[in-house]
Amino acid sequence: MLRITDARTGETVDAAPARRGLTRVEAHAPAFDPTALRVLLVADLLVRALELGGTPVWALLIGERDQAELRAGAAALGIRPFEDSRDAASGLGEAQVIHVVAEGGPEPDGVRITVAPVHTAPPPEGADPAALRLALLARRRGEPAQLDTASLADAHDTLVRWRRAVSRWAHQPSRPVPDEVRGELRTAWEDDLDIPAVLRVLTKVETEPDLPDGARFETYAYADRLLGLELTRDLGAPA
């Protein structure tokens, strides 16, 4: 079960306290900037993790300015659309409301997840959006993220290598995700959305000598349901 740290109290709580009960996720992004996009990314990960656990989710964007820019930037990063809070009916009998906010940002009532700032000056232009997403995923949400040439280049190289490997592994007979590996992945993301730990599991799987390539493929495809990096994008390319 996904457990998250409530920034109001510092205590760990169940992200979905009622089994199969609706959880509302509100992403608070008052204006467009890199930190606001990181808030939306963390909310996207939260929604994906809840859905993987079988929890229905209602995702809302709370903001006053730069809505078009926020939505365009989020779409480029592979963040799935949020409903506009101004157009949504109030309350659908949800069992839990989780607010995702930037550090020093809004302080709504209810369970609250805070997201550390993104430092980049000037904002990266022409960067591969998927590499930008991976660079942001590589640090826990409570740690400031530094987007610079080196971090983006490292994320780009990792993404290219993984996509090529996934395409190559897909040519081998399929094998199920090993139970131990599946458990490591879920333990990582259910521990307060520890995405860097998920990435470390994938790095280990990439080179594990006794693991069939078909199992590597299924592991990466499974983890990508959370990560949203389009790791299977190059399927069909020459091995």
N, C-alpha and C positions, 0 to 999 in steps of 0.2 A: 504494500500500500504506500502511495506517495505521501511523504511527510515533508513539511516545509517549515521554515522558521518565521514566526510572526514577528515582524519588526517592531510592533508596538510593545510586546512583552518579552521578546527574546526567547520565548518558549517554542518548542516544536509541536506542531499540530497536524492532524490529518487534513490533507487537502480536500478530501471527499469523505466527510464524517458519516454520511448516510449512504449505504450501499445502493448504487444505481440512482441515487438522488441527484437532481440537477445542481450543478455548480456554475455560478456566474463569475466570469473573469472580466474585470474592468481594467483596461490599460489606460493610465492617465498620462496624456502627452499634450500639455498645454500649447506647445508650439513646435515647429520643425527644427530639429538639430540632431547631431549624431547620438546624443544621449537619449533623446526621445525615440529614435529608431531602435536603440538597444532595449528600451522599455517594451516596445512592441515585440521585439524578438523574444525577450524573456516570457512575455505573455503568450506568444505563439508556442514556445516550448512547453509551457505549463498546460496549455490546451491539448497539445499532442500527447503529453504524458498522461493526462487524465483520460483521454479517449482510449489510449492503449490499455488502460486499466478498466475500461468498460463504463466510465462515468460520462453521462451526457453533459455537454458544456454549452453555455451561452456566452459568447465573447463580445464585449462592447468596447468601443473606443470613446474615451472621455477627453474632449479637447475643445478649445474655443477658436484657435487660429491655425492657419496653414494646413487645413484638413486635406486639401488636394495634394499638397506636397508630401504630407505624411503618408497618405495612402499610396502615392506613386513610389516613394522611397521604400515603403514596406513591401510592395509587390515586387520590386526589383530584388529585394533580399529573400524572396521566397516565403514571405510571411503571408499567411492566409488572411482573407478579408475579415475585418471586424464589423459588426453592426454599428450604426451610428446611434449613440445613446439618445439623441434627440428624437429619433424616429421609432424607438422601441417602447413597447408598453412597459409600465412599471410593475415589476414583480411577476414571476411565473411560478411562484411556490418553490423557489430554489432552496436547497438545504444548506448551501454555503455561498458566501460572496467573498472573493479574493481580489484585492486591489493590488495592482502592480504600478509602482511609482518610482520616480527618480529620487535619489538621496537629496534631502532638502526640499523636496517637492510637496505636493498636496498630502494632507494627512486625514484621509477619510476614515470614518468609523468602520470597524470590521477588520478581518485578517488582512495584513498588509505585507507585501514583499517589496523590498527596496532594491534598486539597481544603481550601482556605482557609475560615475560619469565616464564618458569616452573623451579622450584627449587626442585631438588631431588638429593641427594648424599648419597650412589651411586644410580643409576637408579634402580627402583624396579624390582626384578627378580621373575618370576613366578606369577606375579600379574594377576588376571582375567582381560582380555582386556576390557570387557564390564564395569567392575567396574572402571577401569582406565578411560574409556571414560566418565562415569558418574561423576567421581571425577573432571575431567577437565570441564565438563559442569556446575558444581555447582558454578563456579565463572565467573563473567563477563570477557570478553576477555581482557579488559584493566587493570585487576587486576592480579598481579603475582599469580601463582598457586603453592601451596606447596603440593607435593605428598609425603606423609609419611604413616607410618603404620596406624595411626588413621584415616586419610582421606580415605584411600583405604578400610579399614574395614567398615567404615560408608557407603561408596558407595556400597560395596558388600552386606551389610545387607539390604539396601534399595532396591537394585535390586532384591534380592531373595524374599523379601516381596511383591514387586509389581508384579513380575512374578507369584507368587503363587496366589495373589489376582485376577489377570487378568484371570488366568486359572479357578479359582472358579466362577468368575462373568460370564464367557462364558457359564456356564451351565444354566443361567437364560435367559428368553425371551429377545431378543434384543430390545433396545430402542435407539432412535436417541440421538446424542450429544445435550444437551440443548443449545438453542441459546445463552443464557447468558454465558455459559461456553465456547462455541466456540469463542464468542467475546472476552472473557478474554484471551484465548490462543493466538488468532491472534494479539490482541493489544500488548501482551507481546513480541512476537517474531518480530512483525513489528516495534517495538520501538528499533531500533539499535541492533537487535538480542539479546534481554534480555532473555537469556535462563534460568537463575536462577528464573526469574518470571514465566516462563512456568512450571518449576518444583514445584514452590509454588502452582500454580493452581492445579496440579495433587495431591499434598499433601492434599489440601482442598477437592478435589473431592473424595479422598480415604475414608474420614470419614464423608462426608456430609450426615446427617441422612435421609433426605427426597429424596435422589436421588436413583432411581432404579438401581440394580446391572447391568442390561443390558445397562443402560446409562453410568455407570462407565466404562464398558468394551469398548464401542464404543469411549468414550473420550480418554482412554489410547491408543487404537489402532490408533486413529486419530493423537494424539500428537506424537506418535512414528514414524510417517512418517517424522517428522522433527528430532526427537532426535536420531533415529537409535539405540535404546537400545535392540531391539528384545524382547519387553515386552510381545509379544504373543507367545514366543518360547515354553512355556510349555503347550500349548493348548492340550487337550486330556488326561492330567494327572488326577488322581483321585481328585475329589473335596475335 
